[in-house]
């Protein structure tokens, strides 16, 4: 059963929060429809045997893909469904990858402080601004650095994090430390989510090492 909409909170945020704490939707094969959390952006979010289709108000599912849209045992993440919903004019950068959805809660580890940076120009920041709101870039120092952690208001209005570690700094635990610092900055009841491509094994290992838990899968695209 879809949780009630709490003022200021998208219902999917409650579902993700519950999943982080081990309370998953029933694995009944059903797909529920929810409103989009950002104008012009749509998504599928899949859990084990249960899924959510987040669409703009009154947007119909094309008839040719309707059976897939009701199938949480694989149909919901079928590329044919996503292609149909994104429309025939969707370009290369209008559909994001199908990602692993991870989440983590607050941590009290004593870690280096992250510094807000307004002077950085980085592809990770540019990408985040297209898909998310309230984008903030942070580093662990005030000096020039092309390793960056990006925080934003993302999936379901939750705090979302992504990272980019400079090649010269990889393999030293820097990404894990930055993510742990993000967790240490959270309020006690706050959670943070991340969306990581399944093939990006290095990034997945980094998020897992920082205490993030896989809870589902998600894919977003711009509505036609």
C-alpha positions in Angstrom: 0.0 0.0 0.0 1.4 3.4 -1.0 2.3 5.5 2.1 0.3 8.7 2.5 1.9 11.9 1.1 3.4 13.9 4.0 3.4 17.6 3.3 6.7 18.5 1.7 7.8 14.9 1.2 7.3 12.7 -1.8 5.8 9.3 -0.9 8.8 7.5 -2.5 11.1 9.1 0.1 9.2 7.2 2.8 9.5 4.0 0.9 13.2 4.4 0.4 13.7 5.3 4.0 11.8 2.2 5.1 13.8 0.0 2.7 17.0 1.2 4.2 15.8 0.0 7.6 14.8 -3.4 6.1 11.1 -2.7 5.6 10.6 -3.4 1.9 7.4 -3.3 -0.2 5.7 -6.6 -0.6 7.2 -8.8 -3.3 3.9 -9.2 -5.0 4.9 -8.3 -8.6 2.8 -5.2 -8.5 3.7 -1.7 -9.9 2.2 1.4 -8.3 2.0 4.8 -9.9 3.3 7.8 -8.1 3.5 11.5 -9.1 6.8 12.8 -10.5 8.9 14.6 -7.8 10.4 17.1 -10.3 8.6 18.9 -13.2 9.6 17.3 -16.5 11.4 14.3 -14.9 10.0 10.8 -14.7 11.4 7.6 -13.3 11.0 3.9 -12.5 12.1 2.7 -9.1 12.2 -1.1 -8.6 12.5 -3.0 -5.4 12.5 -6.8 -5.1 9.2 -7.9 -6.7 7.6 -4.5 -6.4 8.0 -1.2 -8.2 6.9 2.4 -8.7 6.3 4.3 -11.9 6.7 8.1 -11.2 5.1 10.0 -14.1 3.8 13.5 -14.7 0.1 13.9 -13.9 -2.4 12.2 -16.3 0.4 10.9 -18.5 -0.8 7.7 -20.2 1.5 4.7 -20.7 1.7 3.9 -24.4 -0.5 0.9 -25.2 2.4 -1.1 -26.7 4.2 -0.9 -23.3 1.3 -1.2 -20.9 1.9 -4.8 -20.0 5.5 -4.1 -19.1 4.5 -1.2 -16.9 2.5 -3.6 -14.7 5.2 -6.2 -14.3 7.6 -5.7 -11.3 9.4 -8.9 -12.1 11.5 -7.3 -14.8 9.0 -5.5 -17.0 9.3 -2.2 -15.2 13.0 -1.9 -16.0 12.7 -3.3 -19.5 14.4 -0.8 -21.9 11.4 -1.0 -24.3 9.2 0.5 -21.5 11.7 3.3 -20.8 12.1 4.0 -24.6 8.3 4.2 -25.0 7.8 6.5 -22.1 10.7 8.8 -23.0 9.2 9.1 -26.5 10.6 8.8 -30.0 12.4 12.1 -29.9 14.5 11.4 -26.8 18.2 12.0 -27.3 21.3 10.3 -26.0 21.3 12.5 -22.9 17.5 12.5 -22.2 17.6 9.0 -20.6 19.9 8.3 -17.7 21.3 4.9 -17.1 19.6 2.2 -15.1 21.3 2.5 -11.7 21.6 0.6 -8.4 19.9 2.7 -5.8 21.8 2.9 -2.5 21.1 4.6 0.8 22.8 5.4 4.0 22.0 7.1 7.3 23.9 9.5 9.5 27.2 8.5 11.0 29.2 10.0 13.9 32.6 9.1 12.6 35.2 11.8 13.2 36.2 12.7 9.7 37.7 15.6 7.7 35.3 18.5 7.2 33.9 18.9 3.7 34.3 22.5 2.3 31.6 24.0 0.1 33.1 25.2 -3.2 31.4 27.7 -5.5 34.5 28.1 -7.7 34.6 24.7 -9.3 33.8 23.9 -12.9 33.5 20.1 -13.2 31.5 17.8 -15.5 30.0 16.0 -12.5 28.5 19.3 -11.3 27.2 20.2 -14.8 25.6 16.8 -15.1 23.9 17.0 -11.6 22.4 20.5 -12.4 20.5 19.1 -15.3 18.9 16.3 -13.4 18.7 17.6 -9.8 18.1 20.7 -7.7 20.0 22.7 -5.1 23.4 21.3 -6.3 26.4 21.8 -4.0 30.0 20.9 -4.7 32.4 20.1 -1.9 36.0 19.0 -1.4 38.1 18.2 1.6 40.4 21.1 1.1 40.0 24.8 0.0 42.8 24.4 -2.6 42.3 23.4 -6.3 41.2 19.8 -6.6 39.4 17.9 -9.3 38.1 15.3 -6.8 34.7 16.4 -5.8 31.6 15.3 -3.9 28.3 16.6 -5.2 25.2 16.9 -3.0 21.8 17.8 -4.4 18.1 17.4 -3.9 17.5 14.3 -6.1 15.4 11.2 -6.1 12.1 11.7 -4.4 13.4 15.0 -2.9 16.0 13.2 -0.8 19.6 14.3 -0.5 21.5 12.6 -3.2 25.3 12.2 -3.5 27.7 11.5 -6.3 31.5 11.6 -6.3 34.3 12.0 -8.8 37.8 11.1 -7.7 40.7 12.5 -9.8 42.8 9.7 -11.4 45.9 10.6 -9.4 43.9 10.2 -6.2 42.2 6.8 -6.8 43.0 3.7 -4.9 43.8 5.5 -1.7 40.4 5.4 0.0 39.7 9.1 -0.7 36.3 8.4 -2.2 35.3 6.3 0.9 36.5 9.0 3.2 34.5 11.7 1.4 31.3 9.6 1.5 31.8 8.9 5.2 32.2 12.7 5.7 28.9 13.2 4.0 27.2 10.7 6.3 28.8 12.4 9.3 27.3 15.7 8.2 23.7 14.4 8.2 21.1 15.1 10.9 20.4 12.0 13.0 17.2 11.0 11.2 18.3 12.1 7.7 19.3 9.7 4.9 21.3 10.2 1.7 20.9 8.2 -1.5 23.1 7.5 -4.5 22.4 6.1 -8.0 25.4 4.1 -9.4 25.6 2.3 -12.7 25.9 -1.5 -12.1 28.9 -1.7 -14.4 30.8 0.9 -12.3 32.2 -1.6 -9.9 34.8 0.7 -8.5 32.2 3.2 -7.5 29.9 0.5 -6.1 32.7 -0.8 -3.9 33.5 2.7 -2.7 29.9 3.3 -1.7 29.6 -0.1 0.0 32.9 0.6 1.9 31.4 3.9 3.1 28.4 2.1 4.6 25.8 2.5 1.9 23.2 -0.2 1.4 21.7 -1.3 -1.9 17.9 -1.0 -1.7 16.7 -1.2 -5.3 17.2 0.1 -8.8 16.2 3.4 -10.5 16.2 5.0 -13.9 15.2 8.6 -14.7 14.4 10.4 -18.0 13.0 13.6 -19.2 9.3 13.4 -20.1 8.5 14.2 -23.8 
